[in-house]
Amino acid sequence: MSLFKAASLISLLTLASRITGLVRELLMASAFGASAMTDAFNVAFRIPNLLRRLFAEGAFSQAFVPVLAAAKEQEGEAATRAMIDQIATVLAWALTATCVLGVAAAPILVWGLAAGLKQDPAGFEAAVFMTRWMFPYIAFMSMVALAAGILNTWKRFAVPAATPVLLNVAMIAAAWWGAPWFASLGVNPIYAMAAGVLVGGALQLGVQIPALHALGLLPRVGWRWGALRDAWRHPGTRRVTTLMLPALLGVSVAQVSLLINTQIASHLRTGSVSWLSYADRLMEFPTALLGVALGVVLLPQLAAAKAKSDTERYSGLLDWGLRLVVLLAVPSAVALLTFAHPLVAVLYHYGAFSDADVRQTALALMGYGLGLLGLIAIKVLAPGYYASQDIRTPVKIAVVVLLFTQAMNVVFVPWLAHAGLALSIGLGALLNATWLLLGLLRRGTYRPAPGWWRFVLQVVAASAVLAIYLLWASSGLSWLDGAGRAWARVLQLLLVLGGAATLYFVVLLLGGVKLREFVRK
């Protein structure tokens, strides 16, 4: 399978995940709106998600995949399988201890993430209760990350990319059937969403098992103390844990920024945490469809190229990924900046989600949109360092970016409130991506192919035409009036976005961009 086809497959499955995620958010917005209880759920759900991003999809994946790919290339599959067993054993023990501690420390975790919830004691207690129920989700997702790293290294991309759909399906069922059922029992219906998260995590782990078994790579976890001791002494385990330390710091920096922003948002107007969460869900469409897909495909390939000392292929992979980022991230950013209000109105403006909620969520979405190019580019540039098992450099950059981001919060939040938090994240991402790119260029490991300046001008020209079209569509068509015309608005949105995509690519072709070059990689 070519890189483009692999990335397209992951993007397609990720699109299914994001669509079901939007349905999930739409049902939640309609059923619960932006209230103290939705703030409580979003805070409680953010705690295991924060740890998932820190450990599972963050530090662990960044350390595990390069070591796994290098072992597969240099030591053979038998030794690699033994290493997988040892790493899985250590991970399982660590997750068990983490879950026990997390359930016990739930009040401290909620207070540390959103002390502002103390303004409503019922909301704070609800957040603590849901945190305890959802905490095992981090164990499920960490083992999913282990399975995904193995499957992606063996170029089996479909199952890891498809599994997030199961979480959304479980949460949709919780909102659609679980919430009314809980209400009929006299239980706060928001608790149904916590049950949906736990079920969804179990389902995601469950579907990995047959895929690993088919490859003969299903890890064997040792639950004896001696098995843990032997697993800890294995060179592969030591290498992964050594790399995880700086990786954890690097991912922690980004999540500390998110934690600080959530803390600040919890002290702003009621609903601020939810407005940011709804905007973040929309922003994740382009970052996941493009950035995550490219990162998943490129990291094991870059690591394999490094293990073989194939510098030409390494540089070529980075160049292809960055060109694809510019080709698709720039118009996506333009869409978020010029068309935020219609997107939020059509997708969320139902039931308890008010006109004011639409306006506030759209402002946050525009703040994120300004830094979208950086957010996606990081997904390509950072693996360029991870593939070389250099995690310290991205960490140092991330620390400086964190300081820069929080300095911007001091300026933007008094002026723009919650939207200032989103804007700071966007600008910080642009700084991060620029710094990572300059580092690869200075090392000489990435050598841009000819024609970059012409290509950038072509993309900018096509994006300018796109911006004019979307500004007209945003102001010239009715988007907020949804009474009795929900499906008409959805159809209108699809037609406008379809026309926007067609216009953009037609202008690119007329400008001389050869799109087939991206497909051939």
Disulfide bonds with the S-S distance in Angstrom:
none
